[in-house]
Amino acid sequence: MQNDKLVVWFVAGVATGLAVLATPYLARADAKDKDAARLQTLEDRQAIEELFTAYGATLDRHDFAAFGRLFADDAVFVSGPGEPARGRAAIQASLEKTLMSNPAHLPTPDYHLFFNPSIDVQGDHASSHSKGAYVIPDAKNGGAKIIFFVSYDDSFVRKGGQWVFARREIHPAIPAPAG
């Protein structure tokens, strides 16, 4: 009986000692996991900001094939009245038609800008609200002129390791004057 008690005390002591020794290791492993998750979120946010930049740059260059690749195959693009464009090919064709026809007869070159993104990453999905502007040359004053100012509500998905638009909604950012 005495030996049984000694064995129990010995095992309990060894277990306590191992727990004390393992605690700092487990804490470091947990901190590394948290650091890795935080770093991944920052990298994802940066990649989504790069997606915004590519959106404007591809439109400014009229590189509609590259523009189309910024969207998921089943993406939805909502801009103004009418039915949304559904699917990568339809989105690409819609923007190509609009920009190449230049219905407002705006001078070129034009530039798309984005700013003030608020990005929420949740694994392989993310959402964002941001602002954008479309700028053209102002020959009269020798500078640039903002033609429109918008807000974007976006949903993203990571496909093949790359972030793409799953849904992009464009809204006027400056309300029409009361009239």
Residue, then its C-alpha position, 0 to 999 in steps of 0.5 A: m500500500q505504501n509503495d502504491k502511494l509513492v508511485v501515485w505521488f511520483v507520477a503526480g510530481v512528474a506530471t506537474g513538472l511536465a506541465v510546468l515545463a510545457t506551459p512556456y512552450l505551449a504559450r509560444a506555440d499559441a503566440k506563433d499561431k496568433d502571429a501567423a493568423r495576424l500576418q495572413t490577415l495583413e497579407d490578405r488585406q494588402a492583396i485586396e488593395e492590390l486588386f483595387t489598384a489592378y481594377g483601375a489600372t486595367l480599365d485605364r489601359h483598356d486591358f479588358a482581358a486582364f480586367g475580366r480576370l479580376f472577377a470570379d467566373d460567377a461574379v456579379f457587377v451592379s452599376g446603375p439602373g438595369e440588370p447587373a452583369r453576371g459572370r466574368a465574360a458579361i462583366q468584361a464585355s459590359l465595361e469594355k462597351t461602356l468605356m470604348s463607346n465613351p457615351a459622355h464624350l469625355p477627354t482622355p486619358d482618364y484615371h480610376l482612383f480608389f481610397n478609404p478601403s475598409i476591409d474585413v477578411q474572414g478566411d477565404h472570403a472578404s468584404s469591403h466598403s471603399k470610395g472611388a473617383y474617375v478623373i479626366p484632364d482639365a485642359k482649361n485649368g491645366g490640371a485634373k477634374i473629378i467627373f464622378f465620385v462613387s462608393y463601392d460595396d464589394s465581396f471577394v473570394r480567394k480562388g487558386g490563392q488569388w483574391v478576386f471580386a465575387r460581387r461589386e456594387i457601385h453607388p453614387a457617393i455624393p447625393a443629388p442636390a435637393g430640388 
